[in-house]
Amino acid sequence: MRRNAGLFVAISLLSGSGSSAMSLVAGIWILDLTGSTSLAALAGLCVYAPVLVGPWLGGLLDRAPRRPLVIVVNLLLAAVLLALFAVRGPEQTWLLFAVSATYGLSYVLIDAGETALLPSALPPADLGDVNGWRSSAQEGMKLVAPLAGAGLYAWQGGHAVAVLSAAMPVLVAVLYAAVRLNRTPPEQPTRQQRGLRAGLAVLSGQRATRVPVALAAAAIAMSGFSTAAVYAVVTTDLGLPTTFLGVLGSAQGAGSIAGGLIVGRLLTRRGPVGVGVAGTVLFAVGCLARCLPWWPAAVVGAVVAGIGLPWTLVAAVTAVQTHTPTALLGRVAATANSVMFGPITLAIPLGAVAVQLGGRPPLIAAAVFCLAAAVAASHRPRGQWNADEAPHRTAVPRQTTG
């Protein structure tokens, strides 16, 4: 277990560092080439847009061997990144958009693939801990990698960042090959289990997956909805310089790292539904704290929100891993990612409109929405038994190299 757990944490560190650095640098590079902030912002949209087709992409993971597919996707991503050497001027800007879209497609396949591989590499009781450690590793890279990538870009240019970012998925592919998987008889989805409806049916058909995924979707959507509001509170209501946003970002990242380290123990005691509810409530409290007219409260609110948001995500991922039949795990994981991250593409522009009312109203609205979701999730019809929350159990053979 320790060997596989260490490999998956290392995978999260490497993939997080490469993607975080390139995501920032792609926008800066486009801005330098074109002078257009709108075009630079579109690079981020290219990264998030593919999540909307996650249910269809996830089906590939249930039809093909999962580990070889994830390895191939990482190697193809490295090859596409090296294509950025052809960028010499504004005429090649389209290559940066293509690479951003490729990153988005790879995220969908790799995230769902890793979610599907973990139950074959770890005992069920350890999934929550390792998911939390992976979350902390990724959040840690979000604090370090963008700054390092921007510094390398300023020193040596975008091509150097492309080389560094391309090396990361190659190393990740090597680590995936080193993971020891359980040898289990291959399961093929039946005809009724194929297609988009199968993934949605598993997510919505049992409370154990439906509730944590819905809570994560609510919290993640409200994090996007409140982004513009945080900018307004800092610059207008608190009268602080825009650089203070960096302080809040670091505070939220520190909270996410701390939250990821302890969420596994909470999952063992409270289960995914309980942790999802707690995370959603904490995120709401963080939004309300940032409404207070005192800058230390904004910092504390960022830390609290940083703890709560990953709790909802880790709870949802762990619920999917432990309550989904093996044959459907790829498409269900990808569908869950679409449900959780798809709404943010609408929530961000809605938040940009709502901030015209001021910084605090959208934050209060986000908090109310999250608290309402937590209350609804906590309600359980009388007489409902725990059968729908018992994990999907399959035979767990002795671990061997796979």
Residue pairs with C-beta under 8 A, 6 or more apart in sequence:
1 122
1 123
1 126
3 180
4 121
4 122
4 179
4 180
5 122
5 126
5 129
5 130
5 133
7 175
7 178
7 179
8 114
8 118
8 121
8 122
8 130
8 134
8 179
9 130
9 133
9 134
9 137
10 175
11 114
11 134
11 172
11 175
11 176
12 133
12 134
12 135
12 137
12 138
12 141
13 137
13 138
13 140
13 141
14 168
14 171
14 172
14 175
15 110
15 138
15 168
15 169
15 172
16 137
16 138
16 140
16 141
16 142
16 145
17 141
17 144
17 145
17 148
17 168
18 145
18 164
18 165
18 166
18 167
18 168
18 169
19 103
19 107
19 165
19 168
20 141
20 142
20 145
20 146
20 149
21 145
21 146
21 148
21 149
21 152
21 161
21 164
21 165
22 81
22 99
22 103
22 149
22 161
22 162
22 165
23 43
23 44
23 47
23 100
23 103
23 146
24 146
24 149
24 150
25 149
25 150
25 153
25 158
25 161
26 43
26 96
26 99
26 100
27 40
27 41
27 43
27 44
28 40
28 150
28 153
29 87
29 96
29 153
29 158
30 36
30 39
30 40
30 42
30 43
30 93
30 96
30 97
31 37
31 39
31 40
33 87
33 89
33 90
33 93
33 96
34 40
34 90
34 93
39 93
42 97
43 96
43 97
43 100
44 100
45 345
46 97
46 100
46 101
46 103
46 104
47 100
47 101
47 103
47 104
47 107
48 104
48 341
48 344
48 345
49 101
49 104
49 345
50 57
50 101
50 104
50 105
50 107
50 108
51 104
51 107
51 108
51 337
51 338
51 341
51 342
51 345
52 338
52 342
52 345
53 108
53 338
54 108
54 112
54 334
54 335
54 337
54 338
54 342
55 196
55 199
55 200
55 331
55 334
55 335
55 338
56 196
57 105
57 108
57 109
57 112
57 334
58 108
58 109
58 112
58 199
58 330
58 331
58 332
58 333
58 334
58 335
59 194
59 195
59 330
59 331
59 334
60 69
60 109
60 330
61 69
61 109
61 112
61 113
61 116
61 329
61 330
61 331
61 333
61 334
62 189
62 327
62 328
62 329
62 330
62 331
63 189
66 113
66 116
66 117
66 330
67 113
67 117
67 176
67 177
67 179
67 181
67 402
69 109
69 113
70 109
70 110
70 113
70 114
70 117
70 176
71 173
71 176
71 177
73 106
73 109
73 110
73 113
74 106
74 110
74 169
74 170
74 172
74 173
74 176
75 169
75 170
75 173
76 106
77 102
77 103
77 106
77 166
77 169
78 166
78 167
78 168
78 169
78 170
78 173
79 166
80 98
80 99
80 102
81 99
81 162
81 165
81 166
81 169
82 162
82 163
82 166
83 95
83 98
83 99
84 95
84 96
84 99
84 158
84 159
84 162
85 159
85 162
86 92
86 95
87 93
87 95
87 96
87 158
87 159
106 169
108 334
108 337
109 334
111 333
111 334
111 337
112 330
112 331
112 333
112 334
112 337
113 330
113 333
115 317
115 320
115 321
115 329
115 333
116 321
116 329
116 330
116 333
117 176
117 179
117 181
118 127
118 130
118 131
118 321
119 127
119 321
119 322
119 326
119 329
120 181
120 182
120 184
120 326
120 402
121 179
121 180
121 181
121 182
122 130
123 396
124 322
124 391
124 396
125 268
126 264
127 318
127 321
127 322
128 263
128 264
128 265
128 266
128 267
128 268
128 314
128 318
129 264
129 265
129 267
130 264
131 263
131 264
131 314
131 317
131 318
131 321
132 259
132 260
132 261
132 262
132 263
132 264
132 267
132 310
132 314
133 260
133 261
133 264
134 260
135 256
135 259
135 260
135 263
135 310
135 313
135 314
136 256
136 257
136 258
136 259
136 260
136 261
136 310
137 260
139 253
139 256
139 257
139 260
139 306
139 310
140 253
140 257
142 253
143 250
143 253
143 254
149 161
149 164
149 165
152 160
152 161
152 164
153 160
153 161
179 402
180 399
180 400
180 401
180 402
181 399
181 401
181 402
182 396
182 397
182 398
182 399
182 400
182 402
183 397
183 400
183 402
184 326
184 394
184 395
184 397
187 325
187 326
187 327
188 327
189 198
189 327
189 328
189 331
190 327
192 198
193 325
193 327
193 328
196 335
198 328
198 331
198 332
199 328
199 331
199 332
199 334
199 335
199 336
200 335
202 209
202 324
202 325
202 328
202 332
203 209
203 210
203 213
203 320
203 332
203 335
203 336
203 339
204 210
206 323
206 388
206 389
207 273
207 380
207 384
207 388
207 389
208 272
208 273
208 319
208 322
208 323
208 388
208 389
208 390
208 391
209 316
209 319
209 320
209 323
209 324
209 332
209 336
211 272
211 273
211 276
211 377
212 272
212 273
212 275
212 276
212 312
212 315
212 316
212 318
212 319
213 316
213 319
213 320
213 336
213 339
213 340
214 339
214 373
214 377
215 276
215 277
215 279
215 280
215 312
215 315
215 316
215 373
215 374
215 377
216 276
216 312
216 313
216 315
216 316
216 340
217 339
217 340
217 342
217 343
218 280
218 312
218 369
218 370
218 373
219 279
219 280
219 283
219 308
219 309
219 312
219 370
219 373
220 309
220 312
220 313
220 340
220 341
220 343
220 344
221 343
221 344
221 346
221 347
222 283
222 287
222 347
222 366
222 369
222 370
223 283
223 305
223 309
223 344
223 366
224 343
224 344
224 347
224 348
224 351
225 347
225 348
225 350
225 351
225 354
225 362
225 365
225 366
226 287
226 351
226 362
226 363
226 366
227 348
227 351
228 348
228 351
228 352
228 354
228 355
228 362
229 351
229 354
229 355
229 359
229 360
229 361
229 362
229 363
229 366
230 245
230 248
230 290
230 359
230 363
231 242
231 245
231 355
231 359
232 355
232 358
232 359
233 290
233 291
233 298
233 359
233 360
233 363
234 240
234 242
234 244
234 245
234 248
234 298
235 241
235 242
236 358
236 359
237 293
237 358
237 359
237 360
238 244
238 293
238 295
238 298
240 295
244 295
247 299
248 298
248 299
248 302
249 302
251 299
251 302
251 303
251 306
252 302
252 303
252 305
252 306
253 306
254 303
254 306
255 302
255 303
255 304
255 305
255 306
255 307
256 306
256 307
256 309
256 310
258 306
258 307
259 279
259 306
259 307
259 308
259 310
259 311
260 310
260 314
263 275
263 310
263 311
263 314
263 315
266 274
266 275
266 278
266 311
267 275
267 314
267 315
267 318
270 278
271 389
272 315
272 316
272 318
272 319
272 322
273 315
273 319
273 377
273 389
275 311
275 312
275 314
275 315
276 311
276 312
276 315
276 316
276 319
276 377
277 374
277 377
277 378
278 308
278 311
279 307
279 308
279 309
279 310
279 311
279 312
279 315
280 308
280 312
280 370
280 371
280 373
280 374
280 377
281 308
281 370
281 371
281 374
282 304
282 305
282 307
282 308
282 311
283 304
283 305
283 308
283 309
283 312
283 370
284 308
284 366
284 367
284 368
284 370
284 371
284 374
285 301
285 304
285 305
285 308
285 367
286 301
286 302
286 303
286 304
286 305
286 306
286 308
287 301
287 305
287 363
287 364
287 366
287 367
287 370
288 301
288 363
288 364
288 367
289 297
289 298
289 300
289 301
289 304
290 297
290 298
290 301
290 302
290 305
290 363
291 360
291 363
291 364
292 298
292 301
313 340
316 336
316 340
317 333
317 336
320 329
320 332
320 333
320 336
321 329
321 333
322 391
322 392
323 389
323 391
323 392
324 332
324 333
324 392
325 392
325 394
326 394
351 362
354 361
354 362
354 365
355 362
